[in-house]
Amino acid sequence: MPALPTSAVIGVIGAGAMGAGIAQVAAQAGHSVILHDNQPGAAKAGIDNIRRQLEKRVAKGKMIQGDVDNIIARLQPADAIDALADSHLVIEAIVENLEIKRQVFAQLEALCSPDTLLASNTSSLSITSIAANLERPERMAGLHFFNPAPIMKLVEVVSGLATTTEVADTLYDTAVAWGKVAVHASSTPGFIVNRVARPFYAEGLRLLQEGASDAATIDALLRQAGGFRMGPFELMDLIGHDVNYAVTRSVFDAYYGDTRFEPSLVQQALVEAGRLGRKSGKGFFDYAESAAKPQPTFAEPANTELPALVVQGANSTLAPLLERAQKAGLNVVYRESLQQDGSPRLYLGDLVLALSDGRCAAERAVNEGLDALVLFDLCLDYRNASAIALAASHTASPEARQLATAFFQHMGMDVAWLTDTPGLVVLRTVAMLANEAADAVLQGVCSAKDGDLAMQAGVNYPRGPLAWADSLGLPFVHRTLTHLQQSYGEERYRSSFLLRRNALSEESFHE
């Protein structure tokens, strides 16, 4: 089945921020839209708010008034659900309560044509459960928009156990026709984005709880080194800790307490204290007008003369860093031989610099017989990264630390020293994101392509986690996770079977 034609009437239930936003998207695409809310006057208020938002765009020269008038003319408020009887598609966007949603869809099934498509915008409830009591559950699916719906590109098309392929494909094509990036997902807890994104918050929270660094520094590293638009703490403050914590709890409970999704006591304490983030004025950071903007903790300038950089076993991941070193005027000397485990080393005199592999520096120094070892973190692009995290072995002298600081500062990078933490910040976050995405693919939640697309379009990740893992080499990502699991002794860091299998068979996720 192709996308619904613009002549198809779209019904939307719920005139809050999400429902009104979805109604606006459909109206902008050319559909007549009936917006229903059971609170008298709420639907009209929702449409009035859409007009105000669009007229702000007119004032900025981004729209013309005629287009606004046409969009608003296609929106019809309705206080009674009976007004949706002739809709070709009805999208529900009301409170996240399973029984209430079931009641609404039972009403719709009795009211609408047998050919009417039914969709829920739920972000956390099972589509299979919502549709379970319907006579025709096959025409029911999830159509999960992200807030704010007119701006955010992603729509997850979620199939329940009974949803037909034809229904899912029609909703997918319709979302694309509405200018959205659509992905297919099966109805499992968190769908794609809310499941795969959990490690982004969880690893930041764990690093903070362990005292590896402070929130502002971890945020800065994930932005400046990892290429993420926001760090986990500023993002959780923006979302609201009550919401973010509730989603984590929901996914954790739905997966029967799998430690991979374990909620954080740090975030629980914020919720209990009412420090919910921006909306309460305080979360990890203070949002009072008089509050100083939190600053990351970076090393002071190190005025240390740099010896030649000797490279033992360069690889494609580090090639951009070495190019940057040469462009910065450093003398770079290459040796061909690799370490037994395939890990490259960089030497500045007696100091060894190495990319983290999920072990702490102390362990590597002991295992490899090194007196002075400094580990550095992964960067999305070493050519352009403006910050990097470092950790030193207990045997590294203050002079060795200064030398490492000077090396990265010489290339224009801010340096953040962490406690000796396995996987540092960016590497462990990326490895865990890729691991969760791999498990989603393994379990049939989504394809590798849709998994990556969802994380880029839904939460603005700089690269899809699986494509990022492919570029790093799956054996390296698997080895990093294995080392993290050994360091902590926890199932939380176990490798997905798909990641492990592909690492052993040298297959990428996108072949």
C-alpha positions as CSV (number, residue, x, y, z in Angstrom):
1,M,0.0,0.0,0.0
2,P,1.3,3.5,-0.9
3,A,1.3,6.5,1.4
4,L,-2.1,7.9,2.3
5,P,-3.2,10.5,-0.2
6,T,-3.6,14.1,0.9
7,S,-7.3,13.7,0.5
8,A,-7.3,11.3,3.4
9,V,-8.6,12.8,6.6
10,I,-6.3,12.4,9.6
11,G,-7.7,12.3,13.2
12,V,-5.5,13.1,16.2
13,I,-6.6,12.4,19.8
14,G,-4.9,14.6,22.4
15,A,-4.3,18.4,22.0
16,G,-1.3,18.6,24.2
17,A,2.2,19.4,22.9
18,M,2.6,16.1,21.1
19,G,-0.9,15.8,19.7
20,A,-1.0,19.4,18.4
21,G,2.4,18.9,16.9
22,I,1.4,15.8,15.0
23,A,-1.8,17.6,13.8
24,Q,0.4,20.4,12.6
25,V,2.7,18.0,10.7
26,A,-0.3,16.3,8.9
27,A,-1.9,19.7,8.1
28,Q,1.3,21.1,6.7
29,A,1.5,18.0,4.5
30,G,-1.9,18.9,3.0
31,H,-4.3,16.7,4.9
32,S,-7.6,17.8,6.6
33,V,-7.0,17.1,10.2
34,I,-9.6,16.7,13.1
35,L,-8.0,17.4,16.4
36,H,-9.9,15.9,19.3
37,D,-9.5,16.4,23.1
38,N,-12.0,15.3,25.7
39,Q,-11.4,18.5,27.7
40,P,-13.8,21.2,26.3
41,G,-12.0,23.9,24.4
42,A,-8.6,22.1,24.5
43,A,-8.6,21.2,20.8
44,K,-9.4,24.8,19.8
45,A,-6.7,26.1,22.2
46,G,-4.2,23.6,20.6
47,I,-5.0,25.0,17.1
48,D,-4.7,28.6,18.3
49,N,-1.3,27.7,19.7
50,I,-0.3,26.2,16.4
51,R,-1.3,29.5,14.7
52,R,0.8,31.5,17.2
53,Q,3.9,29.3,16.6
54,L,3.5,29.5,12.8
55,E,3.0,33.3,12.9
56,K,6.3,33.6,14.8
57,R,7.9,32.1,11.7
58,V,6.1,34.6,9.5
59,A,7.6,37.4,11.7
60,K,11.0,36.0,11.1
61,G,10.5,35.8,7.4
62,K,10.5,31.9,7.3
63,M,6.9,31.5,6.2
64,I,4.3,33.6,4.4
65,Q,1.0,34.4,6.0
66,G,-1.0,32.7,3.2
67,D,0.6,29.4,4.0
68,V,-0.2,29.7,7.7
69,D,-3.8,30.5,6.9
70,N,-4.1,27.4,4.6
71,I,-2.6,25.2,7.3
72,I,-5.0,26.5,10.0
73,A,-7.9,26.1,7.6
74,R,-7.2,22.4,7.4
75,L,-7.3,22.0,11.2
76,Q,-10.7,21.3,12.7
77,P,-11.2,21.1,16.5
78,A,-13.6,18.5,18.0
79,D,-14.7,18.1,21.6
80,A,-16.5,14.8,20.8
81,I,-14.7,11.7,19.6
82,D,-17.6,11.0,17.2
83,A,-16.1,13.6,14.9
84,L,-13.3,11.2,14.0
85,A,-15.7,8.6,12.4
86,D,-14.7,9.4,8.8
87,S,-11.0,9.5,9.4
88,H,-8.7,7.4,7.3
89,L,-6.0,7.4,10.0
90,V,-6.4,8.2,13.7
91,I,-3.3,8.9,15.8
92,E,-3.6,8.8,19.6
93,A,-1.3,11.0,21.7
94,I,-2.7,11.0,25.2
95,V,-1.6,10.0,28.7
96,E,0.8,7.0,28.9
97,N,-1.8,4.7,30.6
98,L,-2.4,1.3,29.0
99,E,-6.0,0.9,30.2
100,I,-7.0,4.4,29.0
101,K,-5.4,3.8,25.6
102,R,-7.2,0.5,25.3
103,Q,-10.6,2.2,26.0
104,V,-9.9,4.8,23.4
105,F,-9.0,2.3,20.7
106,A,-12.0,0.2,21.5
107,Q,-14.2,3.3,20.9
108,L,-12.4,4.0,17.7
109,E,-12.9,0.4,16.4
110,A,-16.6,0.7,17.0
111,L,-16.8,4.2,15.5
112,C,-14.6,4.2,12.4
113,S,-14.6,2.2,9.2
114,P,-12.9,-1.2,9.2
115,D,-10.3,0.2,6.8
116,T,-9.3,3.1,9.1
117,L,-5.7,2.8,10.3
118,L,-5.2,3.2,14.0
119,A,-1.9,4.4,15.5
120,S,-0.5,5.2,18.9
121,N,2.2,7.8,19.6
122,T,3.2,5.9,22.8
123,S,6.9,6.0,23.7
124,S,6.9,3.3,26.3
125,L,3.8,1.0,26.1
126,S,3.5,-2.2,24.1
127,I,1.6,-1.8,20.8
128,T,0.8,-5.5,21.2
129,S,-0.8,-4.9,24.6
130,I,-2.7,-1.8,23.4
131,A,-4.2,-3.7,20.5
132,A,-4.7,-7.0,22.3
133,N,-8.5,-6.6,22.9
134,L,-9.3,-5.2,19.5
135,E,-11.3,-7.3,17.0
136,R,-8.9,-6.3,14.3
137,P,-5.5,-5.7,15.9
138,E,-3.8,-6.1,12.6
139,R,-4.6,-2.5,11.6
140,M,-3.1,-1.1,14.8
141,A,0.6,0.1,14.9
142,G,2.8,2.6,16.7
143,L,3.6,5.9,15.1
144,H,6.1,7.4,17.5
145,F,7.0,11.0,16.9
146,F,9.6,12.9,18.8
147,N,9.0,16.2,20.6
148,P,8.6,18.7,19.1
149,A,6.9,16.8,16.3
150,P,7.0,19.6,13.7
151,I,10.8,19.9,14.1
152,M,12.2,16.5,15.0
153,K,12.7,14.4,11.9
154,L,12.3,10.8,13.2
155,V,9.2,8.7,13.3
156,E,9.4,5.1,14.6
157,V,6.8,2.9,12.9
158,V,6.2,0.2,15.5
159,S,4.7,-3.1,14.6
160,G,2.8,-5.1,17.2
161,L,2.5,-8.9,17.1
162,A,-0.6,-8.6,14.9
163,T,0.3,-5.6,12.8
164,T,0.3,-6.5,9.1
165,T,3.2,-5.6,6.8
166,E,0.8,-3.6,4.6
167,V,-0.3,-1.4,7.5
168,A,3.3,-0.8,8.7
169,D,4.5,0.0,5.2
170,T,1.6,2.5,4.6
171,L,2.4,4.3,7.8
172,Y,6.1,4.3,6.9
173,D,5.4,5.8,3.5
174,T,3.0,8.3,4.9
175,A,5.5,9.5,7.5
176,V,8.1,9.9,4.7
177,A,5.5,11.8,2.6
178,W,5.1,14.1,5.6
179,G,8.8,15.0,5.4
180,K,9.9,12.7,8.2
181,V,12.7,10.1,8.5
182,A,10.9,6.9,9.2
183,V,12.3,3.6,10.6
184,H,10.6,0.3,11.2
185,A,10.7,-1.2,14.7
186,S,9.1,-4.1,16.5
187,S,7.1,-3.5,19.7
188,T,9.7,-4.2,22.4
189,P,10.5,-2.0,25.4
190,G,11.9,1.4,24.4
191,F,11.5,0.5,20.7
192,I,14.8,1.7,19.1
193,V,15.8,5.2,20.4
194,N,14.7,5.0,24.0
195,R,16.4,1.6,24.3
196,V,19.6,2.2,22.5
197,A,20.1,5.6,24.1
198,R,20.2,4.3,27.6
199,P,24.0,3.8,27.8
200,F,24.6,7.5,26.8
201,Y,23.1,8.5,30.1
202,A,24.1,5.4,32.1
203,E,27.8,5.6,31.4
204,G,27.9,9.3,32.2
205,L,26.1,8.8,35.5
206,R,28.4,5.9,36.4
207,L,31.5,8.0,35.6
208,L,30.2,10.8,37.8
209,Q,29.3,8.4,40.6
210,E,32.7,6.9,40.6
211,G,34.4,10.3,40.7
212,A,36.1,9.9,37.4
213,S,35.4,13.5,36.6
214,D,32.7,16.2,37.1
215,A,29.5,16.6,35.1
216,A,30.6,19.7,33.1
217,T,33.8,18.0,32.1
218,I,32.2,14.7,31.0
219,D,29.6,16.8,29.0
220,A,32.4,18.8,27.3
221,L,34.3,15.6,26.4
222,L,31.3,14.0,24.7
223,R,30.7,17.2,22.8
224,Q,34.3,18.3,21.9
225,A,35.8,14.8,21.5
226,G,32.8,12.6,20.8
227,G,31.0,15.0,18.5
228,F,27.6,14.7,20.3
229,R,25.5,17.8,20.3
230,M,25.0,17.7,24.0
231,G,26.5,15.8,26.9
232,P,24.5,13.5,29.0
233,F,24.1,15.7,32.0
234,E,22.9,18.8,30.2
235,L,20.6,16.6,28.1
236,M,19.1,15.0,31.1
237,D,18.6,18.4,32.7
238,L,16.8,19.5,29.5
239,I,14.6,16.4,29.2
240,G,13.8,16.4,32.9
241,H,15.1,13.9,35.4
242,D,11.6,12.7,36.3
243,V,11.0,11.8,32.7
244,N,14.4,10.4,31.9
245,Y,14.5,8.4,35.2
246,A,11.0,7.0,34.5
247,V,12.0,5.8,31.0
248,T,15.1,4.1,32.4
249,R,13.0,2.5,35.2
250,S,10.4,1.4,32.6
251,V,13.0,-0.2,30.3
252,F,14.9,-1.8,33.2
253,D,11.6,-3.3,34.6
254,A,10.5,-4.5,31.2
255,Y,13.7,-6.4,30.6
256,Y,13.3,-8.1,34.0
257,G,16.0,-6.2,35.7
258,D,18.8,-6.6,33.1
259,T,21.8,-4.7,34.7
260,R,22.5,-3.1,31.3
261,F,19.5,-0.8,31.9
262,E,20.1,-0.4,35.7
263,P,18.9,3.1,36.9
264,S,21.3,5.4,38.7
265,L,21.2,6.2,42.4
266,V,22.6,9.6,41.5
267,Q,19.6,10.4,39.2
268,Q,17.2,8.9,41.7
269,A,18.5,11.3,44.4
270,L,17.9,14.3,42.0
271,V,14.3,13.2,41.4
272,E,13.7,12.7,45.1
273,A,15.0,16.2,45.8
274,G,12.8,17.8,43.1
275,R,15.9,18.8,41.2
276,L,14.4,17.9,37.8
277,G,16.6,20.1,35.6
278,R,15.7,23.2,33.6
279,K,12.0,23.0,34.4
280,S,12.7,23.2,38.2
281,G,15.6,25.6,37.9
282,K,18.2,23.1,39.1
283,G,19.4,19.6,38.2
284,F,23.0,18.7,37.7
285,F,23.5,22.4,36.9
286,D,21.9,25.6,38.4
287,Y,19.7,27.5,35.9
288,A,19.1,30.6,38.1
289,E,19.8,33.8,36.2
290,S,22.5,34.7,38.7
291,A,24.2,31.2,38.4
292,A,27.6,30.9,36.8
293,K,27.7,28.7,33.7
294,P,29.5,25.4,34.7
295,Q,33.0,25.1,33.2
296,P,34.9,21.9,32.4
297,T,38.0,21.1,34.3
298,F,40.9,21.2,31.8
299,A,44.6,21.1,32.5
300,E,46.7,24.3,32.7
301,P,49.1,24.9,29.8
302,A,52.2,22.7,30.0
303,N,55.3,24.3,28.8
304,T,57.3,21.2,28.1
305,E,59.7,20.5,25.2
306,L,58.4,17.6,23.1
307,P,60.8,14.9,21.8
308,A,60.1,13.1,18.6
309,L,56.9,11.0,18.5
310,V,57.7,7.4,17.8
311,V,54.8,5.4,16.4
312,Q,54.8,1.6,16.8
313,G,52.0,0.0,14.7
314,A,49.9,2.9,13.3
315,N,46.3,2.0,12.4
316,S,43.4,3.7,10.6
317,T,41.8,4.9,13.8
318,L,44.9,6.8,14.9
319,A,46.0,8.0,11.4
320,P,44.1,11.3,11.7
321,L,45.8,12.0,15.1
322,L,49.2,11.4,13.6
323,E,48.5,13.6,10.6
324,R,47.5,16.3,13.1
325,A,50.7,15.9,15.0
326,Q,52.7,16.3,11.8
327,K,50.8,19.4,10.8
328,A,51.4,20.8,14.3
329,G,55.2,20.6,13.5
330,L,56.0,17.5,15.6
331,N,58.6,15.0,14.4
332,V,56.8,11.7,13.8
333,V,58.8,8.6,13.3
334,Y,57.1,5.3,12.3
335,R,58.0,1.8,13.3
336,E,56.2,-1.1,11.5
337,S,55.8,-3.7,14.3
338,L,52.6,-4.0,16.3
339,Q,52.1,-5.1,19.8
340,Q,51.1,-8.8,20.2
341,D,47.5,-7.7,20.8
342,G,47.5,-5.5,17.7
343,S,47.4,-2.3,19.8
344,P,49.5,0.7,18.5
345,R,51.8,2.6,20.9
346,L,53.1,6.1,20.7
347,Y,56.3,7.0,22.5
348,L,57.5,10.3,23.8
349,G,60.9,9.4,25.2
350,D,60.1,6.9,27.9
351,L,56.4,7.8,28.1
352,V,54.0,5.4,26.3
353,L,50.7,6.8,25.0
354,A,48.0,4.3,24.0
355,L,44.4,4.5,22.9
356,S,42.2,3.0,25.7
357,D,41.0,-0.6,25.1
358,G,38.7,-0.8,28.1
359,R,41.3,-1.6,30.7
360,C,42.5,0.9,33.3
361,A,46.0,2.3,32.9
362,A,47.3,0.5,36.0
363,E,46.3,-2.9,34.7
364,R,47.9,-2.3,31.3
365,A,51.1,-0.9,32.8
366,V,51.4,-4.0,35.0
367,N,50.5,-6.5,32.2
368,E,52.8,-4.9,29.7
369,G,55.7,-4.0,32.0
370,L,55.5,-0.3,31.5
371,D,56.8,2.4,33.9
372,A,55.0,5.4,32.4
373,L,51.7,4.8,30.6
374,V,49.1,7.4,29.7
375,L,45.8,6.2,28.0
376,F,43.9,8.6,25.8
377,D,40.2,8.5,24.8
378,L,38.5,7.9,21.5
379,C,37.5,10.9,19.4
380,L,35.0,11.0,16.6
381,D,37.5,12.8,14.4
382,Y,41.0,13.3,15.8
383,R,41.6,15.9,13.1
384,N,39.1,18.3,14.5
385,A,38.5,17.3,18.1
386,S,39.1,20.2,20.5
387,A,39.4,18.2,23.8
388,I,40.5,14.8,24.9
389,A,40.4,12.7,28.1
390,L,43.6,11.1,29.5
391,A,44.3,8.7,32.4
392,A,47.7,7.8,33.8
393,S,49.0,4.6,35.4
394,H,50.0,4.9,39.1
395,T,53.7,4.5,37.9
396,A,53.6,7.5,35.7
397,S,55.5,10.5,37.2
398,P,54.2,14.1,37.3
399,E,56.7,14.8,34.5
400,A,55.2,12.1,32.3
401,R,51.7,13.6,32.8
402,Q,53.0,17.0,31.9
403,L,54.6,15.6,28.8
404,A,51.3,14.0,27.7
405,T,49.4,17.2,28.5
406,A,51.9,19.2,26.4
407,F,51.6,16.8,23.5
408,F,47.8,17.1,23.1
409,Q,47.8,20.8,23.9
410,H,50.5,21.4,21.2
411,M,47.8,20.2,18.7
412,G,45.2,22.6,20.1
413,M,43.3,20.2,22.3
414,D,42.0,20.8,25.8
415,V,43.2,18.1,28.1
416,A,41.0,16.6,30.8
417,W,42.7,14.3,33.3
418,L,40.4,11.6,34.7
419,T,41.0,9.1,37.5
420,D,42.3,5.8,36.2
421,T,39.0,4.8,34.6
422,P,38.5,1.8,32.2
423,G,37.3,2.9,28.8
424,L,37.5,6.6,29.7
425,V,34.5,8.6,28.5
426,V,33.9,8.5,24.7
427,L,35.1,5.0,24.0
428,R,33.1,3.3,26.7
429,T,30.0,5.3,25.7
430,V,30.3,4.5,22.0
431,A,31.1,0.8,22.7
432,M,28.0,0.5,24.9
433,L,25.8,2.3,22.4
434,A,27.0,0.0,19.6
435,N,26.5,-3.0,21.9
436,E,22.9,-2.1,22.6
437,A,22.1,-1.4,19.0
438,A,23.7,-4.8,18.1
439,D,21.4,-6.5,20.5
440,A,18.4,-4.7,19.1
441,V,19.3,-5.9,15.6
442,L,20.0,-9.5,16.9
443,Q,16.5,-9.5,18.5
444,G,14.7,-8.3,15.4
445,V,13.8,-4.9,16.8
446,C,15.2,-3.2,13.7
447,S,17.7,-3.5,10.9
448,A,21.2,-2.2,11.3
449,K,20.4,0.6,8.9
450,D,17.3,1.7,10.7
451,G,19.1,1.4,14.1
452,D,21.8,3.9,13.0
453,L,19.3,6.1,11.2
454,A,17.1,6.3,14.3
455,M,19.9,7.4,16.6
456,Q,21.1,10.1,14.1
457,A,17.6,11.5,13.3
458,G,16.0,10.9,16.7
459,V,18.7,12.1,19.1
460,N,21.2,13.8,16.8
461,Y,24.1,11.4,17.3
462,P,27.1,12.3,15.1
463,R,27.3,8.8,13.7
464,G,25.1,5.7,13.9
465,P,26.5,3.5,16.7
466,L,26.8,0.5,14.4
467,A,28.6,2.3,11.6
468,W,30.9,3.8,14.2
469,A,31.7,0.4,15.5
470,D,32.3,-0.8,12.0
471,S,34.8,2.0,11.4
472,L,36.7,1.2,14.7
473,G,36.8,-2.5,13.9
474,L,34.4,-4.9,15.6
475,P,37.3,-6.9,17.2
476,F,38.4,-3.8,19.0
477,V,34.9,-2.9,20.2
478,H,34.4,-6.5,21.4
479,R,37.8,-6.4,23.1
480,T,36.9,-3.1,24.8
481,L,33.6,-4.5,26.2
482,T,35.3,-7.7,27.3
483,H,37.9,-5.6,29.2
484,L,35.1,-3.4,30.8
485,Q,33.3,-6.6,31.9
486,Q,36.5,-8.0,33.4
487,S,37.3,-4.7,35.1
488,Y,33.9,-4.4,36.8
489,G,33.0,-8.1,37.0
490,E,29.4,-7.2,35.8
491,E,27.1,-8.6,33.2
492,R,26.2,-5.0,32.3
493,Y,29.2,-4.9,29.9
494,R,28.7,-8.3,28.3
495,S,29.1,-8.2,24.5
496,S,26.0,-8.8,22.4
497,F,26.2,-12.2,20.7
498,L,25.9,-10.5,17.3
499,L,28.8,-8.1,18.0
500,R,30.9,-11.0,19.2
501,R,30.0,-13.2,16.2
502,N,30.7,-10.5,13.7
503,A,33.9,-9.6,15.4
504,L,35.1,-13.2,15.1
505,S,33.9,-13.6,11.5
506,E,35.2,-10.1,10.6
507,E,31.8,-9.1,9.2
508,S,30.6,-5.6,9.5
509,F,27.0,-4.6,10.5
510,H,26.4,-3.0,7.2
511,E,27.7,-5.6,4.7
